[in-house]
Amino acid sequence: MRTEKGITMQNPVRIIDLFAGMGGIRKGLELALAERGLQSVCVFTSEIKPAAIKILKQNHPEDEIYGDITTVPTADIPDFDILCAGFPCQAFSYAGKRLGFADTRGTLFFEVERILRDKRPAGFILENVEGLLTHDHGNTLGTMLARLNAMDYKVSYNVLNSRDFGVAQERKRIYIVGNLNEKADLITFIPKKAVLGDILEKGKPVSDTPFVRNLLSRYSVEELCGKAIKDKRGGKNNLHSWDLETKGPTSVEERALLNAMLTERRKKKWAEQYGIEWMDGMALTEDMIRSFCDMPDLRETLDGLVRKGYLAHEHPKRQVRETSANGTPVLRREQDPSLPKGYNIVAGKLSFEIAKILSPKELAPTLVAMDMQKLYVVDGKGLRRLTLREGLRLFGYPEDFKFDISEKEGYDLLGNTVVVPVIKAVAGKLLDKIL
């Protein structure tokens, strides 16, 4: 096999896997190659996370795993045909501080550039978070694309959602591919659909904690499907601590007050009254609350909810803009003691043992390491966490993929891995232009 630029493609096709994680990009590419009757061999793998290395060795015991890619000279990397790299995403993620190239993890893209420039492979596959698209008003992505194009690669990119590739998870990621012939089509794919129920196991051990027993004493498992448990949002699919009385009994009047505050605290008019910049979810003074809920003994009711822990009595917060040591703007919130104290909802998204009970008829939300252990499913008449095998299925890993690891480490790895069927489809588009 030979490209128009004269780059020879071997059979087996030679792969290198940088920032390999669990090896998901490699796996998707291997599947795409096998579908075209081609063999593959991974000639170089780089990963530094001990848990990820453990899984790589379970699935590829013959491979040598190299560590920090920044310490590996290009001359020590064997010649190869296709580069895979899920370079670290935290520098561009909405869940992080989005420091981009100001974060050392963001600069690891330039290691990818170094190896592409020095080795001149036939193609590459890169994956990162959707936030890369808009980071620094698009300048970060623009810089990456310009540097890839400057090496004469024909580059394509697109944000794709795993829900359109037969995976029961809502997960948007940006995929960037390049080759030396012509741009690959990352727009046209045949959609495939799935729901959570398609991948769930049955008859697994269920949870029997006081929190779960309390839930099941108040609601049937059918009523719980699709419900989130958090205090800072409302809606028909949300349960609150005061509905569950986790911090003590609540009256009908107290619940009505808390539900009203849940909505009102998000309105911009209160920031105008305080004379501060609006932010989502503000402390409200007694007078503010009385304007929409003038109940008898309001002060006593509010103070009683503070004692129970459903409300906090605090100053409203200002947004404070600072500059970090490396010159990057940082925005934080802090209470302003010059303003009168108000009452505010306490518990946030991950304040409870369970964040959400997933419905088998729907998709899983975007799975991230920090909250996977708080996602539950119905099994028979009980509730339990997702099993690691179910987690693998929600990323499209094949059933023979080995994953002998603790639940905690497994959730962490899954929350940072790629969706294999999306990689397979993207790799197929790349191969169409190389082969």
C-alpha positions in Angstrom: 0.0 0.0 0.0 1.4 3.4 -0.9 -0.1 6.9 -0.5 0.0 9.6 -3.1 2.9 11.2 -1.2 4.9 8.0 -1.4 4.5 7.0 2.2 4.5 3.2 2.4 1.8 1.5 4.4 2.7 -1.8 5.8 0.5 -4.9 6.4 0.3 -5.3 9.3 -0.3 -1.6 9.7 2.0 -0.1 12.4 0.4 2.0 15.1 1.7 4.1 18.0 -0.6 4.9 20.9 0.3 8.1 22.9 -1.5 9.1 26.1 -3.0 5.7 25.6 -5.2 5.4 28.7 -7.0 2.1 28.4 -6.1 1.8 24.7 -9.5 2.8 23.4 -8.3 4.7 20.3 -6.0 1.8 19.4 -8.9 -0.6 19.8 -11.2 1.4 17.5 -8.5 1.7 14.8 -7.7 -2.1 15.1 -11.4 -2.9 14.6 -11.6 -0.6 11.5 -8.5 -2.2 10.0 -9.8 -5.7 10.7 -13.1 -4.8 9.0 -10.9 -4.1 5.9 -9.1 -7.4 6.1 -5.9 -5.8 7.5 -3.8 -6.8 10.5 -2.2 -4.3 12.8 0.6 -4.1 15.3 1.2 -1.5 18.0 4.9 -0.7 17.9 5.0 1.9 20.6 2.7 2.8 23.6 3.1 5.7 26.0 1.1 6.0 29.3 2.0 7.2 32.8 -1.1 6.3 34.9 -0.5 3.1 36.9 -4.1 1.9 36.7 -4.2 2.4 32.9 -0.9 0.6 32.5 -2.4 -2.3 34.5 -5.2 -2.6 32.0 -3.0 -2.2 28.9 -0.8 -5.1 30.2 -3.9 -7.2 30.8 -5.0 -6.8 27.2 -1.6 -6.5 25.5 0.8 -8.5 27.7 3.4 -8.6 24.9 3.7 -4.8 24.7 6.3 -2.7 26.4 4.7 0.4 27.9 6.8 3.6 27.8 6.3 6.4 30.3 6.4 10.1 29.9 6.5 10.9 26.2 8.3 14.2 26.8 11.4 12.1 27.8 11.4 9.9 24.7 13.5 11.2 21.8 11.8 10.7 18.4 14.7 8.6 17.3 13.7 6.0 19.9 10.2 5.6 18.5 10.0 2.9 15.7 8.7 3.9 12.3 4.9 3.7 12.1 1.9 4.3 9.8 -0.8 5.8 12.0 -0.5 7.8 15.3 -3.2 7.6 17.9 -3.4 10.3 20.7 -6.0 11.1 23.2 -3.8 14.0 24.5 -4.9 15.2 28.0 -8.1 17.1 28.0 -8.2 18.7 31.4 -6.6 21.9 30.1 -9.6 22.4 27.7 -12.4 20.8 29.6 -15.5 22.8 30.9 -15.1 20.8 34.1 -11.6 22.2 34.7 -10.1 25.7 34.7 -9.7 25.7 30.9 -6.1 27.1 31.0 -5.2 25.5 27.6 -1.6 26.0 26.6 -1.0 27.8 29.9 -1.5 24.3 31.5 1.4 21.9 31.0 -1.1 19.2 30.1 -2.2 21.5 27.2 1.3 21.8 25.9 1.5 18.0 25.4 -0.1 18.6 21.9 3.3 19.8 20.8 4.7 16.4 21.6 2.2 15.0 19.1 3.4 17.7 16.6 7.1 16.8 17.2 6.5 13.1 16.5 4.4 13.8 13.4 7.0 16.2 12.0 9.9 13.9 12.6 8.4 10.6 11.6 6.0 11.7 8.8 3.4 8.8 9.2 0.6 8.3 6.7 -2.0 9.5 9.2 -3.2 10.3 12.7 -6.3 10.2 14.9 -6.6 12.7 17.8 -9.5 13.0 20.4 -10.3 15.6 22.9 -13.2 17.3 24.8 -15.8 19.4 23.0 -14.5 22.4 24.9 -11.4 22.5 22.7 -13.6 23.8 19.9 -14.3 27.1 21.8 -11.3 27.4 24.1 -9.8 30.9 23.9 -12.5 31.8 21.3 -11.3 29.1 19.0 -7.7 30.3 19.0 -6.3 27.1 20.7 -7.9 24.8 18.1 -6.8 27.2 15.3 -3.2 27.0 16.5 -3.3 23.2 16.5 -4.9 23.0 13.0 -2.4 25.6 11.6 0.6 23.6 12.9 -0.8 20.3 11.5 -1.6 21.9 8.1 1.9 23.4 8.0 3.3 19.8 7.9 1.3 19.2 4.8 -1.4 17.1 6.4 -4.9 17.3 5.1 -6.8 17.8 8.4 -10.5 17.2 9.2 -12.3 17.6 12.5 -15.8 17.4 13.9 -17.6 17.2 17.2 -19.5 13.8 17.3 -21.9 12.4 19.9 -21.6 8.8 20.9 -25.4 8.5 21.0 -25.4 8.5 17.2 -23.0 5.5 17.0 -25.0 2.8 18.8 -23.8 3.7 22.3 -26.2 4.4 25.1 -24.4 7.4 26.4 -24.6 11.2 25.6 -21.0 12.0 25.0 -19.7 14.8 22.7 -16.0 14.8 21.8 -13.9 16.5 19.1 -12.1 14.2 16.7 -9.3 15.4 14.5 -7.8 13.2 11.7 -5.1 13.9 9.1 -3.4 12.2 6.2 -1.2 13.2 3.3 -3.7 12.6 0.5 -7.0 14.4 1.0 -9.4 15.4 3.7 -11.4 12.7 5.3 -15.2 13.0 5.6 -16.1 13.4 9.3 -19.6 14.6 8.5 -21.5 11.7 6.9 -22.1 8.7 9.2 -25.0 6.2 9.3 -26.7 6.8 12.7 -27.2 3.9 15.1 -29.2 4.1 18.3 -29.3 2.3 21.6 -30.7 2.8 25.1 -29.3 2.0 28.6 -31.5 -1.1 28.9 -29.7 -2.7 26.0 -26.5 -3.1 28.0 -27.7 -3.7 31.6 -26.9 -6.8 33.5 -29.5 -8.5 35.7 -29.4 -10.1 39.2 -26.4 -8.2 40.5 -26.1 -7.4 44.2 -28.1 -4.3 45.2 -27.4 -1.6 47.7 -28.8 -1.7 51.2 -27.7 1.5 52.8 -29.9 3.8 55.0 -30.1 6.3 52.1 -31.3 3.6 49.7 -33.8 2.2 52.2 -35.2 5.6 52.7 -35.7 6.1 49.0 -37.4 2.8 48.5 -39.7 3.4 51.5 -41.0 6.5 49.7 -41.0 5.6 46.0 -41.3 2.5 43.9 -38.3 1.6 41.6 -40.6 2.5 38.7 -41.1 6.0 40.1 -37.4 6.4 40.7 -36.3 5.7 37.2 -34.8 8.8 35.6 -34.8 10.8 38.8 -31.9 13.0 39.9 -31.2 13.8 43.5 -29.9 17.3 44.1 -31.0 20.4 45.9 -29.9 23.2 43.5 -32.2 22.4 40.6 -35.9 21.7 40.3 -38.2 20.0 37.8 -40.4 16.9 37.8 -37.4 14.6 37.5 -35.6 15.9 40.5 -35.8 14.8 44.2 -34.6 17.1 46.9 -33.2 16.4 50.4 -36.4 17.9 51.9 -38.6 15.5 49.8 -36.6 12.7 51.3 -36.3 14.3 54.8 -32.7 13.3 54.9 -31.9 16.1 57.4 -35.0 15.9 59.5 -38.8 16.1 59.0 -40.2 18.8 56.8 -43.8 20.2 56.8 -45.8 20.9 53.7 -45.2 24.6 54.3 -41.4 24.2 54.6 -41.2 22.2 51.4 -43.3 24.8 49.6 -40.9 27.5 50.8 -37.8 25.6 49.8 -39.3 24.9 46.3 -40.1 28.5 45.9 -36.6 29.6 46.9 -35.1 27.1 44.5 -36.6 29.0 41.6 -36.4 32.5 42.9 -32.7 32.4 43.8 -31.8 32.2 40.1 -33.5 35.5 39.1 -31.4 38.4 38.1 -33.4 41.0 39.9 -31.9 40.0 43.2 -28.4 40.8 42.0 -29.6 44.2 41.0 -31.0 44.8 44.4 -27.7 43.8 46.0 -25.8 45.9 43.5 -23.6 42.9 42.5 -23.0 40.9 39.3 -25.6 38.1 38.8 -24.7 34.5 39.5 -26.8 31.4 39.4 -28.2 30.7 42.8 -28.0 33.6 45.3 -28.6 34.0 49.0 -31.9 35.9 49.5 -32.7 38.1 52.5 -35.8 37.7 54.6 -37.4 40.7 52.9 -36.7 39.3 49.5 -38.2 36.0 50.4 -41.3 37.6 52.0 -42.0 39.3 48.6 -42.8 35.9 47.1 -43.7 33.8 50.1 -45.2 35.9 52.9 -46.0 33.0 55.2 -46.7 33.4 59.0 -43.6 33.0 61.2 -41.3 33.3 58.1 -38.2 34.1 60.1 -38.7 31.2 62.5 -39.3 28.8 59.6 -36.2 30.0 57.8 -34.0 29.7 61.0 -35.5 26.3 61.7 -34.4 25.1 58.2 -30.9 26.5 58.8 -30.7 24.5 62.0 -31.7 21.3 60.2 -29.2 22.0 57.5 -31.5 22.5 54.5 -30.5 26.2 54.3 -27.4 28.2 54.9 -27.4 31.7 56.4 -24.7 33.6 54.5 -23.7 36.8 52.8 -24.3 36.9 49.0 -21.2 36.2 46.9 -19.4 38.5 44.6 -17.5 37.4 41.5 -13.8 38.2 42.0 -11.5 38.3 39.0 -7.9 37.7 39.6 -4.8 36.8 37.6 -2.9 33.6 38.3 0.9 33.4 38.6 1.2 32.5 34.9 -1.0 35.4 33.9 -4.2 33.5 33.2 -7.5 35.2 34.3 -9.2 33.4 37.2 -12.8 33.9 38.3 -13.9 32.9 41.8 -16.8 33.6 44.2 -16.5 34.9 47.8 -19.0 36.1 50.4 -19.2 39.9 50.7 -19.6 40.8 54.4 -20.6 44.3 53.5 -24.0 43.0 52.2 -26.8 41.7 54.5 -27.0 38.0 55.1 -29.5 35.9 53.3 -30.7 32.3 53.1 -29.5 29.9 50.5 -30.0 26.3 49.4 -27.1 24.1 50.7 -26.6 20.9 48.9 -25.3 20.7 45.3 -25.1 18.0 42.6 -22.9 15.5 44.3 -24.0 16.0 47.9 -25.8 12.7 48.1 -25.0 9.0 47.9 -26.9 8.8 44.7 -26.8 11.6 42.0 -29.2 10.0 39.6 -31.1 6.7 39.0 -30.8 6.1 35.3 -33.8 5.0 33.2 -33.3 1.9 31.0 -35.4 3.6 28.3 -33.0 6.6 28.0 -29.4 7.3 27.5 -26.7 7.6 30.2 -25.4 11.2 30.7 -21.8 12.0 29.9 -19.9 9.7 32.2 -17.1 11.4 34.1 -14.8 10.0 36.7 -16.0 12.2 39.6 -19.6 11.0 39.6 -19.8 7.6 38.0 -20.0 6.0 41.4 -23.1 8.0 42.2 -25.0 6.8 39.1 -27.4 4.0 40.0 -29.7 1.7 38.0 -32.7 -0.5 39.0 -32.1 -4.2 39.3 -35.2 -6.2 40.2 -36.8 -4.3 43.1 -33.5 -2.7 44.3 -30.9 -0.1 43.3 -27.2 -0.5 42.6 -24.3 1.2 40.9 -23.3 0.5 37.3 -21.0 -2.6 37.1 -17.6 -2.1 35.4 -18.8 -4.4 32.6 -21.8 -2.1 32.0 -19.4 0.8 32.1 -17.3 -0.8 29.4 -20.4 -1.3 27.3 -21.3 2.4 27.6 -18.0 3.1 25.9 -18.5 0.4 23.3 -15.6 -1.9 24.4 -15.9 -5.5 23.2 -17.0 -8.2 25.6 -13.6 -9.8 25.5 -11.8 -6.7 26.8 -10.1 -7.5 30.1 -10.8 -5.1 33.0 -9.6 -6.8 36.2 -9.4 -3.8 38.5 -11.0 -2.2 41.5 -14.3 -0.5 41.1 -12.8 2.9 42.2 -9.9 2.6 39.7 -12.3 1.3 37.0 -14.7 4.2 37.3 -11.8 6.6 37.1 -10.4 5.0 33.9 -13.8 4.8 32.3 -14.6 8.5 33.0 -11.5 9.4 31.0 -11.6 6.9 28.1 -12.9 7.2 24.5 -15.9 5.7 22.9 -14.6 2.8 20.8 -17.4 2.7 18.1 -16.9 6.4 17.4 -13.2 5.9 17.0 -13.8 2.9 14.7 -16.1 5.0 12.5 -13.7 7.9 12.4 -10.7 5.6 11.7 -12.7 4.1 8.9 -13.1 7.5 7.3 -9.3 8.1 7.6 -8.5 4.7 6.1 -10.7 5.5 3.1 -8.2 8.3 2.2 -5.0 6.4 3.1 -5.5 2.9 1.6 
